[in-house]
Amino acid sequence: MQKEVFKTLIKEGQEEIRDMDLFERPFEFEEQGRYVLVGVRQAGKSYLLYQRARQLLRDGNKLNELVYINFDDERLLGMSSDDFDLILQAYFTMYEGKPILFFDEIQNIAGWEHFARRLANQKYQVFITGSNAKMLSRDIATTLGARYFDEKVFPYSFVEYLGAKGIMLEEGWIYGKQKNTVQLQFAEYFKWGGFPELLLFKNKRHWLNSLYEKIVLGDVIQRNNVKNEHALRLAVKRLAENVKQPTAYTRLANMVKSTGVSTNVASIIEYVRFVKEACLMFTLDNYASKFVEKETAKKHYFTDNGLLSIFLTDADTSLLENLCAITLYKKYNRDEDAPRLYYYNRNVEVDFYIPDEGIAIQVSYSIEDDDTRKRETSALCALHQNTPLTSAIIITYDEEELITASGLEIHVVPIWKWLTAGCVG
């Protein structure tokens, strides 16, 4: 690796920071904080780096103080951890002073965490992104030694999506003309998700298919040296088709084998781990299960509705629950070592349960059908009798009412209203 390459990349990065057209996301950086930002590819991690860089420029820093390097750049193929020092050497041949460092997709270089620790020890301000959840693992955290804040980054929420399209919710919007605009925008967001770059394209399915291929090939198969690619792809497809149901690894292995593809439970467990590490999916445990069952019968959701949508044709009910799962997971399970969000399944099935707040949520596209209405309300009432609830909710696509059953008030709320609650500004 040559120092001249890094000099070119440093200059190009400064030009990108200067010229990038940004929609700022509601993310607050600590003034002197160092960060590791992790999330699925194209979730907007790079934009957050640009956003922080522009904030620093507004605060009085000079453009030549900023160093942005994207380690996905093909000019860095073959780079090793021994080459990291060349970045600093290249900078010091161009400028004086101490740079502020922005490193994008740094997980491509094995051993990055040791360099990141040294930079922190030397009091550099550093911002790092990556597309692999192992960057938040205990081993990495131990190496970094609490010198960095770690944050998960997801694609746009619905309110961010509206903001990126120039739509700011007005006071009382739900009673005026803006309600129709919000509902129309939601229909698109509901199906295609919130990847920031997706807003630029008309053929959204094509873009999402291309992104999925990049994630599966680059972040899952090649990174983990997966030999049985067909089995892995089928496992992900089956998880998409069963997104609303708890799926044990044994059952998933049998579903894959039923297509004539050879696999086993141990391989399936690895495949699911690889997919989670690529931030493509996340899982929820059954609150009512014993430990062994928690590990084997999880519910699996996709990080973005668009990635789920490409697998399904009649997808409305699956997309509704998946979007609720994303929203709740972002709020309650950002720390997977201390989860607060579960599903509940013991004599009664409830889609989402937050035990420490006494909140239970059912998801149903519509409850106009009497049998559906009875099933959803009965489940909440049964859980309430077993463990008193402070809040019981049924999220629908477009229905709203207040139901009282067995002494329990159940709020029926349309998904687009639930996602925008408290977000006027």
N, C-alpha and C positions, 0 to 999 in steps of 0.2 A: 504494500500500500504506500502511495507517495503523498508527501505533504502537500504537493500542488493540487491534488484532488480535493483535499479538505479546504484549501484556500478558495477554490472555485465554489464548493458547496456552501461555505460560510457566506460568501458574497451573494449567491443566489438566494439563500435563506433570508438574508436581510431584505432583499428586494421583494420576496414573497410576503414577509411581515408588513412591509410598507404598503404594498398594493392590494392585499387581500380584502375583498368585500365581505364584511362580517355581520351576522346577526348574533348579538351577544346573548349567551345563555345565562340564566340566573344561577351562577356559580360564584361563590365568594372565596377568593384565595386569601389565606393569611399573609400579612404584609411581608414577613420574612420567611415564610414557609417554603419547604421543598416538597415536591409532590411526585407520586407515582399514580398515574391515571390508567386504569385498565378497563377494557370493554371490547365488545365485538368489533370487527373491522367496519369502518365507515360510520361508527356511532357518533362521531363528532369530537374525538379526542384531539386530533390535530387542530381543529378550530379552537378548542380550549387553550391550546398552546399559543396560537396566534392571538387569541383574546387576551391572555395574560401579558403577552409581549406588548400589545398595543396599550394596555393599561399602564405598563411600566414606562412606555414612551410618554404617555400623558402626564405621568408623575415626574417627568424630568430626565429620565434616562435617555442616552443617545442611541441611535440605531446601530452604531458600530460597536456598542457594548453587547449586542445580542447575537448569539450563535444558535442557529436552528439547523439540525442535521436529521434527515429522514433516512433511517437505516434500511428502508425498503428500496432505496436508490440502487439501480443496477451497477453503478460505478463503485459500489462498496461490496460487491460480490467477492467472497474470499477473505473478507476482513476478519481478523481475530482480535481477542481481547488485548493482545500485545500492541495493537495499532491505536488504541484509544488515546494514548499520549500525543499522537500526531495531531489530534484536533487542537489541543492546547498549543502545541508548538507552531502549528499553522497560524493560529490566531495571533500569537505574540510576534510573529514576523510581519503582521499586518497592522496591529494596533497596540497601544499601550493600555495598561489598566487590567482589571479583572473582569472577564466576560460573565454574562448571565447565560446559562446553558439550557437549551431546549432540545431534547433527544426523543425523536419519534420512532416507535416500533423498535425499541432498543433490544427487545428480547431475541432478535435475530442473531445477536452476537453473544455466544456462550461466555459466561463469566462477567457479564455487564454489572452485576450487583456489587462486585468488589471495587470496580472503578467508581461506581456511584457512591459507595461508602467513603472512598478516599476523597472524592470531591467534597463531600459533606464535611469530612474532618478538616479539610483545607478551607472551609467556610465559603465555598462557592454556592451561589443560588442556582438550583437545578430543578428542572421540570421534565418528567419522563412519562412516555406513554408506551403501552404494549397491548397486544391482543391475546394474551394468554393469562388465564387466572392464576397459574402457578406463580406469577409475579407477586401475588398477594399471599403466598403460602408462608407457613411458619418458618421454613428454612430461609427464605429470602428475607423475611422480616427480621430474623435473628442476625443475618449478615448486615443488613442496613442499620440495625441497632436503634430503632425508633428515631432515626434522623430524618425520616420522610413521613408526610401524611399520605395515606393510600386511599384512593377513591375509585368507586366503580362508575363508569360512564355508560349511559344508555342512549339509544336514539331519542329523538324529540318526544316529550310528552305531548298530549293534545294541545295544551295551552301554548307550549313552545312552538308547535306546528302552526298554530294560528298566528303567533307573533312573527314567525318567519315569512308568513304570507301577508304581513302588514295588517293583520286584524287584531285590534286591541279591544277587549271586552269593555263595553260601556256600563255604567251604572244602570241597572234595570233592563239589561239587554234581553233578558229572557221573555220580557213582555212586549218587545218591539220588533222591528224589522230585522234586527241583527240576529234574532233567533233562527230565522230561515237560513241565513248565511252560515251560521255555526253548524246547523244540521247538515247542510250540503257539504261543507268541508269535512265534517266528521265521517260521512259515508266513504269518502276517499281515504281518509286516515285509517279508518276501521279495517279496510281491506288491504291497503298497501303499506301501512306502518309509517314510521317516523324517521327513517334515515335521512339526514339533512340533504345529501347530494341527490336523493331521489326526486326532490322537488323540481329539479332542472330537466327531468326527462318525461316524455309522453308515454313511451313504451316501458311502463314500470315493471311489468313481469319480466321482460328481457333483462333489465338492469338487475333485478333481484336474483334471477337465475345466474347471472354472471358473478354476482357477489357470493352467492351460495357456493358456486364452484370454486371460487378463490379460497373461501374459508375451508371447505372440505379438503381440497387438494393440498393447499399450502399449510394451513394451520392444524389440520388433523392428520391426513394420510402421510404426507411427506415428513412432517415434523416428528411423527411417532413411528415412522417406518411400518405402516400398516400393510400387511401382505394380502389380506382378504378384503379388498376394497368393496367388492359387491356385497358382502355380508354387512359391512359397516353402513353402506348407503341404504340397504334394506332396513336395517335397525332404525335409522333416523326416520325413514318413511313411515314405518310402523308406529313409531312414537308420535309422529305428526297425526296419523289417522286415529290415534287413541289418546289424544292430548287431554281429554276430560276424565280419563279413567286411570286409577292407580295401575301401574304395570310392573309386575315382578320380573326380575331378570330371567328367571326360568321360562316364564310365559313369553317374554320377548324373544328368547333364543328359539323357542318352539315355533313362533310365528315366522321367524326367518327361515328355519329349517323346512317349514311346510312348503316353501317355494322351491325346494330342491337345492338350496345353497347350504353348504356345510359350515357349521359353526358350533360353539359350545358356550355354556354359561360364563365361564371365565373370560372368554373373548368378548362377549357382550358387555360384561362389567367394564372391561377396559375401554371398549368403544364409547360407552356412555361417559366415562371419565374424560376421554379425549375430547368429546364434543362439548362437555361442560368447560373444560380448560380453554377451549377456543371461544368461550363466551357465547356459543350458539344457543345453548339451552341452560335452564336451571331446574332444580327439583324442590319439591315440598314433601315433608314427612307427615305421616298420620299421627296426630297428637295422642290418639288413644291406643297406639300400638306399643308393644314391647320393643326393646332395643333392636333385636334381631329382625323383627318385622319392619321397623323403621328403615333399616338398611336395605331391605329387599323389595318393599312395596311402596315405591314413591310415585308421586305425580310429576310428570315431566312437561315443562312449558318452554316455548321458544322466546328468545330475548326480544323479538319484534314480530308484530302481526304479519308483516310482509313476508318474512322468511317462512312462516307457517302457511300463508295463503298460497304459495306456489305449489304446495303438495296437494291441495284439496280443491274439490269442485263445489260441493254443497257445504260451505265452510262457516256459515253464520254463527251457529251455536258454539263451535270450537273457537272462532275468533273472539267471540264475546267473552268467554271464560279466560282465554289466553290474555286478553288485554287487561282484564281485572287482575289476573295473577301478576302481570308485569308491574302494574301500578302499586299493588300491595307489597310486592317483593321489594321494590325500590324504597318503600317507606319503612318496612319492618325487618327485612333480612339482608341489609347491606353487609352485616357481619355474620357470615355463615356459621361461625363458631358459637354464636349466641342468637339463634333464630327466634323470632317472635311470631312468625306466621306459619300456620299449618293448615292441613285439611283434617276433617274429623270423620272417622268411620269406625263406629262400634255400636251396633244395633240401630244406629241412625247415621245418615250420610249428609254432611254439610261441606260445601265447597271450600270455604275459607273460614278459619277460626284464629282469632288473636286472643289467647287465654288471659294474658295479663291486663287486657283492657275490656274483657268481656264482650267482644264483638264477634258476631257470626254473620256470614254473608252467603247467600245463595245466588246463583246466576242462572237465569232462564230467559231465553230470547223473548218469550211471551208467556203470560200466565192467564190468558183469556180462556183457555181450555180448563174446564173444571177439575179434571184429574191432575193436570199439571199444577194448578193453583193449590190444590189440597196437598199434593206431594211436597211442594216447596215450603208451605207454611207449617205443615205437620213436622217436618224435620227440624225447623227452628224451634218450634214449641217443645218438641221432645228434648232437644239439647238444653233449652231453658229450664225445664223441669229437673234435669240432671245437674246442670251447672248454671245458676242464674246469670242471665245476660244483661248487659247495660245497653246494648244496641243490637237490633236485628234488622237486616237489610236484604231485600231481593233486588238485584240489579237486572234490568231488562234492556231491550234495545230502545224502546220508545214509549213505555207505559209508566204511569205514576199514580199512586194512591197510598192511603194509609189503611192498613188492615189490623184489626184487633182480633186475636185468636188466643183462647185459653189464658187470658190476662196479659198477653204479650203484644206490645205495639210493634208492628212490622212495617218498615218504610219501604215502599216499592219506588225505585228511582231509575229513570232512564240513564244509560251509560254516559251519554254526552253531557248530561247535567252533573252527574257524579264526578266526572273528570274535571269539570270547570268550577266546582264548588270552592268558594273562597279565593278565587283567582281573578277577581275584578281589579283592574289597575291600569 
